[in-house]
């Protein structure tokens, strides 16, 4: 499976709840930020998936972390971003 397909798999898996949030953020950020050859992505995919990766990198399930304004994203916010990304990519 290519890195691009793995990213789509993770997006769809989170939306369909077959991938848990912690696995999603760990794998998505690793693939997008470290592994993928950006030439595999269209300009639009790069932009949209980059936005998801930025949020995923700032995911926290700690209430203490989430009290800090504009620093961390909770699970609901990540799921919302993924839903929007899937809509834009389809």
Order of alpha helices (4+ residues) and beta strands (2+ residues): alpha-alpha-alpha-alpha-alpha
